């Protein structure tokens, strides 16, 4: 049985491409938010300009299968910004293990 999952994707962005990355992230987020199972997404930016991961995306989906369906659809249509920029993306799905 599927349950809510969290996508955490950390990004290495070449210096000087931050604004282009953010614009592409917004375009992709606009597409993904209309997919079945999407709950929310937030893009976090490092306070330290020299951090290895300048941006971290955290998104919630209703299940692993809804995320996989949406991601597969957008990849096949070449709409995922990770294919369009020379960046390093590291996406993975997680479930909450513990919380306080």
C-alpha positions as CSV (number, residue, x, y, z in Angstrom):
1,X,0.0,0.0,0.0
2,X,1.4,3.4,-1.0
3,X,1.7,6.2,1.5
4,X,2.8,9.8,1.4
5,X,6.4,10.3,0.3
6,X,8.9,13.1,0.3
7,X,11.1,13.9,-2.6
8,X,14.4,15.4,-1.6
9,X,16.5,16.6,-4.4
10,X,19.8,18.4,-3.8
11,X,21.5,20.4,-6.6
12,X,25.0,21.4,-7.5
13,X,24.7,24.5,-9.7
14,X,27.5,26.0,-11.7
15,X,28.4,29.5,-10.5
16,X,26.5,32.1,-12.4
17,X,23.6,29.8,-13.3
18,X,21.6,30.3,-10.1
19,X,19.0,32.6,-11.7
20,X,18.5,30.4,-14.7
21,X,18.1,27.4,-12.4
22,X,15.5,29.0,-10.3
23,X,13.5,30.1,-13.4
24,X,13.6,26.5,-14.7
25,X,12.6,25.1,-11.3
26,X,9.5,27.4,-11.3
27,X,8.6,26.2,-14.8
28,X,8.9,22.5,-13.8
29,X,7.0,23.1,-10.5
30,X,4.1,24.7,-12.4
31,X,3.9,21.5,-14.5
32,X,4.2,19.1,-11.6
33,X,1.7,20.8,-9.3
34,X,-1.1,19.8,-11.7
35,X,-0.2,16.1,-11.6
36,X,-2.3,13.7,-9.6
37,X,-0.8,13.1,-6.2
38,X,1.1,16.3,-5.9
39,X,0.8,17.9,-2.5
40,X,3.5,20.7,-2.3
41,X,7.0,21.6,-3.1
42,X,9.5,24.1,-1.7
43,X,12.9,25.2,-3.0
44,X,15.5,26.0,-0.4
45,X,18.6,28.1,-1.1
46,X,21.8,27.9,0.9
47,X,22.9,30.9,2.9
48,X,26.5,30.0,2.1
49,X,27.4,30.8,-1.5
50,X,30.1,28.2,-1.5
51,X,27.9,25.3,-0.2
52,X,28.2,22.1,-2.3
53,X,24.4,22.0,-2.6
54,X,23.2,25.5,-3.4
55,X,19.6,24.4,-3.7
56,X,17.4,21.7,-2.1
57,X,14.0,20.9,-3.3
58,X,11.6,19.2,-0.9
59,X,8.3,18.0,-2.4
60,X,5.4,15.9,-0.9
61,X,3.5,13.4,-3.0
62,X,0.6,11.2,-2.1
63,X,2.5,8.1,-3.0
64,X,5.6,6.7,-4.7
65,X,3.5,5.6,-7.6
66,X,2.0,9.0,-8.2
67,X,5.4,10.7,-8.1
68,X,6.8,8.0,-10.5
69,X,4.0,8.5,-12.9
70,X,4.3,12.3,-13.0
71,X,8.1,12.1,-13.2
72,X,8.1,9.5,-16.0
73,X,5.5,11.6,-18.0
74,X,7.5,14.8,-17.7
75,X,10.8,13.0,-18.6
76,X,9.3,11.5,-21.7
77,X,8.1,14.9,-22.7
78,X,11.5,16.5,-22.0
79,X,9.9,18.9,-19.6
80,X,12.1,18.3,-16.5
81,X,14.6,21.1,-16.2
82,X,17.4,18.7,-15.0
83,X,17.7,17.7,-18.7
84,X,18.0,21.3,-19.9
85,X,20.8,22.6,-17.6
86,X,24.4,21.4,-16.9
87,X,23.6,20.7,-13.2
88,X,24.0,17.8,-10.8
89,X,20.7,16.7,-9.4
90,X,20.3,14.0,-6.7
91,X,16.7,13.1,-6.3
92,X,15.4,10.4,-3.9
93,X,12.1,9.5,-2.2
94,X,11.8,9.2,1.5
95,X,9.2,8.4,4.2
96,X,9.2,9.8,7.7
97,X,11.1,7.6,10.0
98,X,10.6,9.6,13.2
99,X,9.4,13.0,14.3
100,X,9.0,15.2,17.4
